[in-house]
Amino acid sequence: MGAEGLTKATQVAILNANYVAKKLNPHYPVLYRGIEGMVAHECIVDLRQVKAKTGVEVEDAAKRLMDYGFHAPTVSFPVPGTMMIEPTESESKAELDRFCDAMISIRAEIAEIEKGHGDQKNNLLKNAPHTAEQVVKTEWNRPYSRERAVYPSKWSKENKFWPPVSRIDSVYGDRNLVAAIPSGT
């Protein structure tokens, strides 16, 4: 890569982070901007007010991103209740746009809860990610459609990634780095 390549990669990563910050700013507060309104190589999206109004946690939004086909960004670091988005130099504009569209769509799902059109505990975000096993069962006790759960975007219909499991105990996983399923379960 060399010095020139490293400089170019850094410039593109910073450009990508600022592109994402600009697209998401009308929908989410973006923290840690410089005096000219720019972010560094990452943008930190603040969901603390969302939690205060709706009970939706940053982890819920991160898990919902899986239904859109994305691995969740870092959550609650360096600031609790935030999402740290670090687009690298290798992300295409199309992929950045797809990610931003997913985040904007998730914000619209949150707005439904804010307006009282969605249940605060049984909703698309609190139940995310949605697995194939969940949606093929005969019983569906959710106040939203199966299609909305697993195909939240046109892209996800054409390129669906099915998470193998739904929610896990993240705190347990963080505290037990070599977790194992007890025998007999």
Contact map, one row per residue, 1 for C-alpha under 8 A:
11111100000000000000000000000000000000000000000000000000000000000000000000000000000000000000000000000000000000000000000000000000000000000000000000000000000000000000000000000000000000000
11111100000000000000000000000000000000000000000000000000000000000000000000000000000000000000000000000000000000000000000000000000000000000000000000000000000000000000000000000000000000000
11111110000000000000000000000000000000000000000000000000000000000000000000000000000000000000000000000000000000000000000000000000000000000000000000000000000000000000000000000000000000000
11111111000000000000000000000000000000000000000000000000000000000000000000000000000000000000000000000000000000000000000000000000000000000000000000000000000000000000000000000000000000000
11111111100000000000000000000000000000000000000000000000000000000000000000000000000000000000000000000000000000000000000000000000000000000000000000000000000000000000000000000000000000000
11111111110000000000000000000000000000000000000000000000000000000000000000000000000000000000000000000000000000000000000000000000000000000000000000000000000000000000000000000000000000000
00111111111000000000000000000000000000000000000000000000000000000000000000000000000000000000000000000000000000000000000000000000000000000000000000000000000000000000000000000000000000000
00011111111100000000000000000000000000000000000000000000000000000000000000000000000000000000000000000000000000000000000000000000000000000000000000000000000000000000000000000000000000000
00001111111110000000000000000000000000000000000000000000000000000000000000000000000000001000000000000000000000000000000000000000000000000000000000000000000000000000000000000000000000000
00000111111111000000000000000000000000001000000000000000000000000000000000000000000000001000000000000000000000000000000000000000000000000000000000000000000000000000000000000000000000000
00000011111111100000000000000000000000000000000000000000000000000000000000000000000000001000000000000000000000000000000000000000000000000000000000000000000000000000000000000000000000000
00000001111111110000000000000000000000000000000000000000000000000000000000000000000000011000000000000000000000000000000000000000000000000000000000000000000000000000000000000000000000000
00000000111111111000000000000000000000001000000000000000000000000000000000000000000001111100000000000000000000000000000000000000000000000000000000000000000000000000000000000000000000000
00000000011111111100000000000000000000111100000000000000000000000000000000000000000000000000000000000000000000000000000000000000000000000000000000000000000000000000000000000000000000000
00000000001111111110000000000000000000001000000000000000000000000000000000000000000000000000000000000000000000000000000000000000000000000000000000000000000000000000000000000000000000000
00000000000111111111000000000000000000001000000000000000000000000000000000000000000000111010000100000000000000000000000000000000000000000000000000000000000000000000000000000000000000000
00000000000011111111100000000000000000111110000000000000000000000000000000000000000011100000000000000000000000000000000000000000000000000000000000000000000000000000000000000000000000000
00000000000001111111110000000000000001111110000000000000000000000000000000000000000000000000000000000000000000000000000000000000000000000000000000000000000000000000000000000000000000000
00000000000000111111111000000000000000000000000000000000000000000000000000000000000000000000000000000000000000000000000000000000000000000000000000000000000000000000000000000000000000000
00000000000000011111111100000000000000000010000000000000000000000000000000000000000000000000000100010000000000000000000000000000000000000000000000000000000000000000000000000000000000000
00000000000000001111111110000100000000100010000000000000000000000000000000000000000000000000000000000000000000000000000000000000000000000000000000000000000000000000000000000000000000000
00000000000000000111111111000000000000000000000000000000000000000000000000000000000000000000000000000000000000000000000000000000000000000000000000000000000000000000000000000000000000000
00000000000000000011111111000000000000000000000000000000000000000000000000000000000000000000000000010000000000000000000000000000000000000000000000000000000000000000000000000000000000000
00000000000000000001111111111100000000000000000000000000000000000000000000000000000000000000000000010011000000000000000000000000000000000000000000000000000000000000000000000000000000000
00000000000000000000111111111100000000000000000000000000000000000000000000000000000000000000000000000000000000000000000000000000000000000000000000000000000000000000000000000000000000000
00000000000000000000011111111000000000000000000000000000000000000000000000000000000000000000000000000000000000000000000000000000000000000000000000000000000000000000000000000000000000000
00000000000000000000000111111000000000000000000000000000000000000000000000000000000000000000000000000001001000000000000000000000000000000000000000000000000000000000000000000000000000000
00000000000000000000000111111100000000000000111000000000000000000000000000000000000000000000000000000000001000000000000000000000000000000000000000000000000000000000000000000000000000000
00000000000000000000000111111110000000000000111000000000000000000000000000000000000000000000000000000000000000000000000000000000000000000000000000000000000000000000000000000000000000000
00000000000000000000100110011111100000000011110000000000000000000000000000000000000000000000000000000000000000000000000000000000000000000000000000000000000000000000000000000000000000000
00000000000000000000000000001111100000000011110000000000000000000000000000000000000000000000000000000000000000000000000000000000000000000000000000000000000000000000000000000000000000000
00000000000000000000000000000111110000100011000000000000000000000000000000000000000000000000000000000000000000000000000000000000000000000000000000000000000000000000000000000000000000000
00000000000000000000000000000111111111110000000000000000000000000000000000000000000000000000000000000000000000000000000000000000000000000000000000000000000000000000000000000000000000000
00000000000000000000000000000001111111100000000000000000000000000000000000000000000000000000000000000000000000000000000000000000000000000000000000000000000000000000000000000000000000000
00000000000000000000000000000000111111000000000000000000000000000000000000000000000000000000000000000000000000000000000000000000000000000000000000000000000000000000000000000000000000000
00000000000000000000000000000000111111000000000000000000000000000000000000000000000000000000000000000000000000000000000000000000000000000000000000000000000000000000000000000000000000000
00000000000000000000000000000000111111100000000000000000000000000000000000000000000000000000000000000000000000000000000000000000000000000000000000000000000000000000000000000000000000000
00000000000000000100000000000000111111110000000000000000000000000000000000000000000000000000000000000000000000000000000000000000000000000000000000000000000000000000000000000000000000000
00000000000001001100100000000001110011111110000000000000000000000000000000000000000000000000000000000000000000000000000000000000000000000000000000000000000000000000000000000000000000000
00000000000001001100000000000000100001111110000000000000000000000000000000000000000000000000000000000000000000000000000000000000000000000000000000000000000000000000000000000000000000000
00000000010011111100000000000000000000111110000000000000000000000000000000000000000001100000000000000000000000000000000000000000000000000000000000000000000000000000000000000000000000000
00000000000001001100000000000000000000111111000000000000000000000000000000000000000111100000000000000000000000000000000000000000000000000000000000000000000000000000000000000000000000000
00000000000000001101100000000111000000111111100000000000000000000000000000000000000111000000000000000000000000000000000000000000000000000000000000000000000000000000000000000000000000000
00000000000000000000000000000111000000000111110000000000000000000000000000000000011110000000000000000000000000000000000000000000000000000000000000000000000000000000000000000000000000000
00000000000000000000000000011110000000000011111000000000000000000000000000000000011110000000000000000000000000000000000000000000000000000000000000000000000000000000000000000000000000000
00000000000000000000000000011110000000000001111110000000000000000000000000000000111000000000000000000000000000000000000000000000000000000000000000000000000000000000000000000000000000000
00000000000000000000000000011000000000000000111111100000110000000000000000000000111000000000000000000000000000000000000000000000000000000000000000000000000000000000000000000000000000000
00000000000000000000000000000000000000000000011111110000110000000000000000000000110000000000000000000000000000000000000000000000000000000000000000000000000000000000000000000000000000000
00000000000000000000000000000000000000000000011111111000000000000000000000000000000000000000000000000000000000000000000000000000000000000000000000000000000000000000000000000000000000000
00000000000000000000000000000000000000000000001111111111100000000000000000000000000000000000000000000000000001000000000000000000000000000000000000000000000000000000000000000000000000000
00000000000000000000000000000000000000000000001111111111110000000000000000000000000000000000000000000000000000000000000000000000000000000000000000000000000000000000000000000000000000000
00000000000000000000000000000000000000000000000111111110000000000000000000000000000000000000000000000000000000000000000000000000000000000000000000000000000000000000000000000000000000000
00000000000000000000000000000000000000000000000011111110000000000000000000000000000000000000000000000000000000000100000000000000000000000000000000000000000000000000000000000000000000000
00000000000000000000000000000000000000000000000001111111000000000000000000000000000000000000000000000000000001001100000100000000000000000000000000000000000000000000000000000000000000000
00000000000000000000000000000000000000000000000001111111100000000000000000000000000000000000000000000000000000000000000110000000000000000000000000000000000000000000000000000000000000000
00000000000000000000000000000000000000000000000001100111110110000000000000000000000000000000000000000000000001000000000100001100000000000000000000000000000000000000000000000000000000000
00000000000000000000000000000000000000000000001101100011111110000000000000000000100000000000000000000000000000000000000000000000000000000000000000000000000000000000000000000000000000000
00000000000000000000000000000000000000000000001100100001111111000000000000110000111000000000000000000000000000000000000000000000000000000000000000000000000000000000000000000000000000000
00000000000000000000000000000000000000000000000000000000111111100000000000100000000000000000000000000000000000000000000000000000000000000000000000000000000000000000000000000000000000000
00000000000000000000000000000000000000000000000000000001111111110000000000000000000000000000000000000000000000000000000000001111000000000000000000000000000000000000000000000000000000000
00000000000000000000000000000000000000000000000000000001111111111000000000000000000000000000000000000000010000000000000000001000000000000000000000000000000000000000000000000000000000000
00000000000000000000000000000000000000000000000000000000011111111100000110100000001000000000000000000000000000000000000000000000000000000000000000000000000000000000000000000000000000000
00000000000000000000000000000000000000000000000000000000001111111110000100000000000000000000000000000000000000000000000000001001100000000000000000000000000000000000000000000000000000000
00000000000000000000000000000000000000000000000000000000000111111111000000000000000000000000000000000000010000000000000000011001100000000000000000000000000000000000000000000000000000000
00000000000000000000000000000000000000000000000000000000000011111111111100000000000000000000000000000110010000000000000000000000100000000000000000000000000000000000000000000000000000000
00000000000000000000000000000000000000000000000000000000000001111111111100000000000000000000000000000000000000000000000000000001100000000000000000000000000000001010000000000000000000000
00000000000000000000000000000000000000000000000000000000000000111111110000000000000000000000000000000000000000000000000000000001110000000000000000001111000100001110000000000000000000000
00000000000000000000000000000000000000000000000000000000000000011111110000000000000000000000000000000100000000000000000000000000000000000000000000000111101100010000000000000000000000000
00000000000000000000000000000000000000000000000000000000000000001111111000000000000000000000000000000000000000000000000000000000000000000000000000000000000100111000000000000000000000000
00000000000000000000000000000000000000000000000000000000000000001111111100000000000000000000000000100000000000000000000000000000000000000000000000000000000000000000000000000000000000000
00000000000000000000000000000000000000000000000000000000000000001100111110000000000000000000000000000000000000000000000000000000000000000000000000000000000000000000000000000000000000000
00000000000000000000000000000000000000000000000000000000000001101100011111000000000000000000000000000000000000000000000000000000000000000000000000000000000000000000000000000000000000000
00000000000000000000000000000000000000000000000000000000000001000000001111100000001111000000000000000000000000000000000000000000000000000000000000000000000000000000000000000000000000000
00000000000000000000000000000000000000000000000000000000000000000000000111111000001110000000000000000000000000000000000000000000000000000000000000000000000000000000000000000000000000000
00000000000000000000000000000000000000000000000000000000011001000000000011111001111100000000000000000000000000000000000000000000000000000000000000000000000000000000000000000000000000000
00000000000000000000000000000000000000000000000000000000010000000000000001111111111100000000000000000000000000000000000000000000000000000000000000000000000000000000000000000000000000000
00000000000000000000000000000000000000000000000000000000000000000000000001111111011100000000000000000000000000000000000000000000000000000000000000000000000000000000000000000000000000000
00000000000000000000000000000000000000000000000000000000000000000000000000011111010100000000000000000000000000000000000000000000000000000000000000000000000000000000000000000000000000000
00000000000000000000000000000000000000000000000000000000000000000000000000011111110000000000000000000000000000000000000000000000000000000000000000000000000000000000000000000000000000000
00000000000000000000000000000000000000000000000000000000000000000000000000111111110000000000000000000000000000000000000000000000000000000000000000000000000000000000000000000000000000000
00000000000000000000000000000000000000000000011100000000110000000000000000110011111000000000000000000000000000000000000000000000000000000000000000000000000000000000000000000000000000000
00000000000000000000000000000000000000000001111100000000010000000000000000111111111100000000000000000000000000000000000000000000000000000000000000000000000000000000000000000000000000000
00000000000000000000000000000000000000000001111000000000010001000000000011111000111110000000000000000000000000000000000000000000000000000000000000000000000000000000000000000000000000000
00000000000000000000000000000000000000000111100000000000000000000000000011111100011111000000000000000000000000000000000000000000000000000000000000000000000000000000000000000000000000000
00000000000000001000000000000000000000000111100000000000000000000000000011000000001111100000000000000000000000000000000000000000000000000000000000000000000000000000000000000000000000000
00000000000010001000000000000000000000001110000000000000000000000000000010000000000111110000000000000000000000000000000000000000000000000000000000000000000000000000000000000000000000000
00000000000010011000000000000000000000001100000000000000000000000000000000000000000011111010000100000000000000000000000000000000000000000000000000000000000000000000000000000000000000000
00000000000110010000000000000000000000000000000000000000000000000000000000000000000001111110000000000000000000000000000000000000000000000000000000000000000000000000000000000000000000000
00000000111110010000000000000000000000000000000000000000000000000000000000000000000000111110000000000000000000000000000000000000000000000000000000000000000000000000000000000000000000000
00000000000010000000000000000000000000000000000000000000000000000000000000000000000000011111000000000000000000000000000000000000000000000000000000000000000000000000000000000000000000000
00000000000000010000000000000000000000000000000000000000000000000000000000000000000000111111101100000000000000000000000000000000000000000000000000000000000000000000000000000000000000000
00000000000000000000000000000000000000000000000000000000000000000000000000000000000000000111111100000000000000000000000000000000000000000000000000000000000000000000000000000000000000000
00000000000000000000000000000000000000000000000000000000000000000000000000000000000000000011111110000000000000000000000000000000000000000000000000000000000000000000000000000000000000000
00000000000000000000000000000000000000000000000000000000000000000000000000000000000000000001111111000000000000000000000000000000000000000000000000000000000000000000000000000000000000000
00000000000000000000000000000000000000000000000000000000000000000000000000000000000000000011111111100000000000000000000000000000000000000000000000000000000000000000000000000000000000000
00000000000000010001000000000000000000000000000000000000000000000000000000000000000000100011111111110000000000000000000000000000000000000000000000000000000000000000000000000000000000000
00000000000000000000000000000000000000000000000000000000000000000000000000000000000000000000111111111000000000000000000000000000000000000000000000000000000000000000000000000000000000000
00000000000000000000000000000000000000000000000000000000000000000000000000000000000000000000011111111100000000000000000000000000000000000000000000000000000000000000000000000000000000000
00000000000000000000000000000000000000000000000000000000000000000000010000000000000000000000001111111110000000000000000000000000000000000000000000000000000000000000000000000000000000000
00000000000000000001001100000000000000000000000000000000000000000000000000000000000000000000000111111111000000000000000000000000000000000000000000000000000000000000000000000000000000000
00000000000000000000000000000000000000000000000000000000000000000000000000000000000000000000000011111111100000000000000000000000000000000000000000000000000000000000000000000000000000000
00000000000000000000000000000000000000000000000000000000000000001001000000000000000000000000000001111111110000000000000000000000000000000000000000000000100000000000000000000000000000000
00000000000000000000000100000000000000000000000000000000000000001000000000000000000000000000000000111111111000000000000000000000000000000000000000000000000000000000000000000000000000000
00000000000000000000000100100000000000000000000000000000000000000000000000000000000000000000000000011111111100000000000000000000000000000000000000000000000000000000000000000000000000000
00000000000000000000000000000000000000000000000000000000000000000000000000000000000000000000000000001111111110000000000000000000000000000000000000000000000000000000000000000000000000000
00000000000000000000000000000000000000000000000000000000000010011000000000000000000000000000000000000111111111000000000000000000000000000000000000000000000000000000000000000000000000000
00000000000000000000000000110000000000000000000000000000000000000000000000000000000000000000000000000011111111100000000000000000000000000000000000000000000000000000000000000000000000000
00000000000000000000000000000000000000000000000000000000000000000000000000000000000000000000000000000001111111110000000000000000000000000000000000000000000000000000000000000000000000000
00000000000000000000000000000000000000000000000000000000000000000000000000000000000000000000000000000000111111111000000000011000000000000000000000000000000000000000000000000000000000000
00000000000000000000000000000000000000000000000001000101000000000000000000000000000000000000000000000000011111111100000000001000000000000000000000000000000000000000000000000000000000000
00000000000000000000000000000000000000000000000000000000000000000000000000000000000000000000000000000000001111111110000000000000000000000000000000000000000000000000000000000000000000000
00000000000000000000000000000000000000000000000000000000000000000000000000000000000000000000000000000000000111111111110000000000000000000000000000000000000000000000000000000000000000000
00000000000000000000000000000000000000000000000000000100000000000000000000000000000000000000000000000000000011111111111100000000000000000000000000000000000000000000000000000000000000000
00000000000000000000000000000000000000000000000000001100000000000000000000000000000000000000000000000000000001111111110000000000000000000000000000000000000000000000000000000000000000000
00000000000000000000000000000000000000000000000000000000000000000000000000000000000000000000000000000000000000111111110000000000000000000000000000000000000000000000000000000000000000000
00000000000000000000000000000000000000000000000000000000000000000000000000000000000000000000000000000000000000011111111000000000000000000000000000000000000000000000000000000000000000000
00000000000000000000000000000000000000000000000000000000000000000000000000000000000000000000000000000000000000011111111000000000000000000000000000000000000000000000000000000000000000000
00000000000000000000000000000000000000000000000000000000000000000000000000000000000000000000000000000000000000011111111101100000000000000000000000000000000000000000000000000000000000000
00000000000000000000000000000000000000000000000000000000000000000000000000000000000000000000000000000000000000001001111111100000000000000000001000000000000000000000000000000000000000000
00000000000000000000000000000000000000000000000000000111000000000000000000000000000000000000000000000000000000001000011111100000000000000000000000000000000000000000000000000000000000000
00000000000000000000000000000000000000000000000000000010000000000000000000000000000000000000000000000000000000000000001111100100000000000000000000000000000000000000000000000000000000000
00000000000000000000000000000000000000000000000000000000000000000000000000000000000000000000000000000000000000000000011111110110000000000000011000000000000000000000000000000000000000000
00000000000000000000000000000000000000000000000000000000000000000000000000000000000000000000000000000000000000000000011111111110000000000000011100000000000000000000000000000000000000000
00000000000000000000000000000000000000000000000000000000000000010000000000000000000000000000000000000000000010000000000001111111000000000000000100001000000000000000000000000000000000000
00000000000000000000000000000000000000000000000000000001000110110000000000000000000000000000000000000000000011000000000000111111100000000000000000000000000000000000000000000000000000000
00000000000000000000000000000000000000000000000000000001000100000000000000000000000000000000000000000000000000000000000011111111000000000000000000000000000000000000000000000000000000000
00000000000000000000000000000000000000000000000000000000000100000000000000000000000000000000000000000000000000000000000001111111110000000000000000000000000000000000011000000000000000000
00000000000000000000000000000000000000000000000000000000000100110110000000000000000000000000000000000000000000000000000000011111110000000000000000001000000000000000011000000000000000000
00000000000000000000000000000000000000000000000000000000000000111110000000000000000000000000000000000000000000000000000000001011111000000000000000000000000000000010111000000000000000000
00000000000000000000000000000000000000000000000000000000000000000010000000000000000000000000000000000000000000000000000000000011111101100000000000001100000000000110010000000000000000000
00000000000000000000000000000000000000000000000000000000000000000000000000000000000000000000000000000000000000000000000000000000111111100000000000000100000000000111110000000000000000000
00000000000000000000000000000000000000000000000000000000000000000000000000000000000000000000000000000000000000000000000000000000011111110000000000000000000000000111000000000000000000000
00000000000000000000000000000000000000000000000000000000000000000000000000000000000000000000000000000000000000000000000000000000001111111000000000000000000000000000000000000000000000000
00000000000000000000000000000000000000000000000000000000000000000000000000000000000000000000000000000000000000000000000000000000011111111000000000000000000000000000000000000000000000000
00000000000000000000000000000000000000000000000000000000000000000000000000000000000000000000000000000000000000000000000000000000011111111001000001000000000000000000000000000000000000000
00000000000000000000000000000000000000000000000000000000000000000000000000000000000000000000000000000000000000000000000000000000000111111100000000000000000000000000000000000000000000000
00000000000000000000000000000000000000000000000000000000000000000000000000000000000000000000000000000000000000000000000000000000000011111111000000000000000000000000000000000000000000000
00000000000000000000000000000000000000000000000000000000000000000000000000000000000000000000000000000000000000000000000000000000000000011111000000000000000000000000000000000000000000000
00000000000000000000000000000000000000000000000000000000000000000000000000000000000000000000000000000000000000000000000000000000000000001111100000000000000000000000000000000000000000000
00000000000000000000000000000000000000000000000000000000000000000000000000000000000000000000000000000000000000000000000000000000000000101111110001000000000000000000000000000000000000000
00000000000000000000000000000000000000000000000000000000000000000000000000000000000000000000000000000000000000000000000000000000000000000011111000000000000000000000000000000000000000000
00000000000000000000000000000000000000000000000000000000000000000000000000000000000000000000000000000000000000000000000001100000000000000001111110000000000000000000000000000000000000000
00000000000000000000000000000000000000000000000000000000000000000000000000000000000000000000000000000000000000000000001001100000000000000000111110000000000000000000000000000000000000000
00000000000000000000000000000000000000000000000000000000000000000000000000000000000000000000000000000000000000000000000000110000000000000000011111011000000000000000000000000000000000000
00000000000000000000000000000000000000000000000000000000000000000000000000000000000000000000000000000000000000000000000000000000000000000000011111111000000000000000000000000000000000000
00000000000000000000000000000000000000000000000000000000000000000000000000000000000000000000000000000000000000000000000000000000000000100001000111111100000000000000000000000000000000000
00000000000000000000000000000000000000000000000000000000000000000000000000000000000000000000000000000000000000000000000000000000000000000000000011111111000000000000000000000000000000000
00000000000000000000000000000000000000000000000000000000000000000000000000000000000000000000000000000000000000000000000000000000000000000000000111111111000000000000000000000000000000000
00000000000000000000000000000000000000000000000000000000000000000010000000000000000000000000000000000000000000000000000000010001010000000000000111111111000000000000000000000000000000000
00000000000000000000000000000000000000000000000000000000000000000011000000000000000000000000000000000000000000000000000000000000011000000000000001111111000100000000000000000000000000000
00000000000000000000000000000000000000000000000000000000000000000011000000000000000000000000000000000000000000000000000000000000000000000000000000111111110110010000000000000000000000000
00000000000000000000000000000000000000000000000000000000000000000011000000000000000000000000000000000000000000000000000000000000000000000000000000111111110110000000000000000000000000000
00000000000000000000000000000000000000000000000000000000000000000001000000000000000000000000000000000100000000000000000000000000000000000000000000000011111110000000000000000000000000000
00000000000000000000000000000000000000000000000000000000000000000000000000000000000000000000000000000000000000000000000000000000000000000000000000000011111111000000000000000000000000000
00000000000000000000000000000000000000000000000000000000000000000001000000000000000000000000000000000000000000000000000000000000000000000000000000000000111111110000000000000000000000000
00000000000000000000000000000000000000000000000000000000000000000011100000000000000000000000000000000000000000000000000000000000000000000000000000000111111111111000000000000000000000000
00000000000000000000000000000000000000000000000000000000000000000000000000000000000000000000000000000000000000000000000000000000000000000000000000000011111111110000000000000000000000000
00000000000000000000000000000000000000000000000000000000000000000000000000000000000000000000000000000000000000000000000000000000000000000000000000000000011111110000000000000000000000000
00000000000000000000000000000000000000000000000000000000000000000000100000000000000000000000000000000000000000000000000000000000000000000000000000000000001111111000000000000000000000000
00000000000000000000000000000000000000000000000000000000000000000001100000000000000000000000000000000000000000000000000000000000000000000000000000000010001111111100000000000000000000000
00000000000000000000000000000000000000000000000000000000000000000110100000000000000000000000000000000000000000000000000000000000000000000000000000000000000100111110000000000000000000000
00000000000000000000000000000000000000000000000000000000000000000010000000000000000000000000000000000000000000000000000000000000011100000000000000000000000000011111000000000000000000000
00000000000000000000000000000000000000000000000000000000000000000110000000000000000000000000000000000000000000000000000000000000111100000000000000000000000000001111110000000000000000000
00000000000000000000000000000000000000000000000000000000000000000000000000000000000000000000000000000000000000000000000000000000001100000000000000000000000000000111110000000000000000000
00000000000000000000000000000000000000000000000000000000000000000000000000000000000000000000000000000000000000000000000000000000101000000000000000000000000000000011111100000000000000000
00000000000000000000000000000000000000000000000000000000000000000000000000000000000000000000000000000000000000000000000000000011111000000000000000000000000000000011111100000000000000000
00000000000000000000000000000000000000000000000000000000000000000000000000000000000000000000000000000000000000000000000000000011100000000000000000000000000000000000111110000000000000000
00000000000000000000000000000000000000000000000000000000000000000000000000000000000000000000000000000000000000000000000000000000000000000000000000000000000000000000111111000000000000000
00000000000000000000000000000000000000000000000000000000000000000000000000000000000000000000000000000000000000000000000000000000000000000000000000000000000000000000001111111000000000000
00000000000000000000000000000000000000000000000000000000000000000000000000000000000000000000000000000000000000000000000000000000000000000000000000000000000000000000000111111100000000000
00000000000000000000000000000000000000000000000000000000000000000000000000000000000000000000000000000000000000000000000000000000000000000000000000000000000000000000000011111110000000000
00000000000000000000000000000000000000000000000000000000000000000000000000000000000000000000000000000000000000000000000000000000000000000000000000000000000000000000000011111111000000000
00000000000000000000000000000000000000000000000000000000000000000000000000000000000000000000000000000000000000000000000000000000000000000000000000000000000000000000000011111111101000000
00000000000000000000000000000000000000000000000000000000000000000000000000000000000000000000000000000000000000000000000000000000000000000000000000000000000000000000000001111111100000000
00000000000000000000000000000000000000000000000000000000000000000000000000000000000000000000000000000000000000000000000000000000000000000000000000000000000000000000000000111111100000000
00000000000000000000000000000000000000000000000000000000000000000000000000000000000000000000000000000000000000000000000000000000000000000000000000000000000000000000000000011111111000000
00000000000000000000000000000000000000000000000000000000000000000000000000000000000000000000000000000000000000000000000000000000000000000000000000000000000000000000000000001111111000000
00000000000000000000000000000000000000000000000000000000000000000000000000000000000000000000000000000000000000000000000000000000000000000000000000000000000000000000000000000001111100000
00000000000000000000000000000000000000000000000000000000000000000000000000000000000000000000000000000000000000000000000000000000000000000000000000000000000000000000000000001001111110000
00000000000000000000000000000000000000000000000000000000000000000000000000000000000000000000000000000000000000000000000000000000000000000000000000000000000000000000000000000000011111000
00000000000000000000000000000000000000000000000000000000000000000000000000000000000000000000000000000000000000000000000000000000000000000000000000000000000000000000000000000000001111101
00000000000000000000000000000000000000000000000000000000000000000000000000000000000000000000000000000000000000000000000000000000000000000000000000000000000000000000000000000000000111111
00000000000000000000000000000000000000000000000000000000000000000000000000000000000000000000000000000000000000000000000000000000000000000000000000000000000000000000000000000000000011111
00000000000000000000000000000000000000000000000000000000000000000000000000000000000000000000000000000000000000000000000000000000000000000000000000000000000000000000000000000000000001111
00000000000000000000000000000000000000000000000000000000000000000000000000000000000000000000000000000000000000000000000000000000000000000000000000000000000000000000000000000000000011111
